[in-house]
Amino acid sequence: MNPVETFHIEILGGEDEPEQERIRQRVSMRTASVEAAKDRALRLFARARVPQRVGEPAESVRVIDGAGTEVFHWSRFDERG
């Protein structure tokens, strides 16, 4: 069994924004699977892109592990594949 780890999910705005302003939402979760963190990240990203949301839609989402390494990244351009 894998040990439980903390993953940080960040919903991001456009790349032209300063890094600190780019982060629209940050969620932390504890799970033993990076796949579970990816699934949650994609659900949060889809919710952040709905037309009813106030402000500009999110541009991308990333998952960072407890060591600070990005383990997953998905952008609005990846949706068209």
Buried (B, 14 or more C-beta within 10 A) or exposed (E): EEEEBEBBBBBBBEEEBEEEEBEBBEBEBEBEEBEEBBEBBBEBBEEBBEEEEEEEBBBBBBBBBEEEEEBBBBBBEEEEE
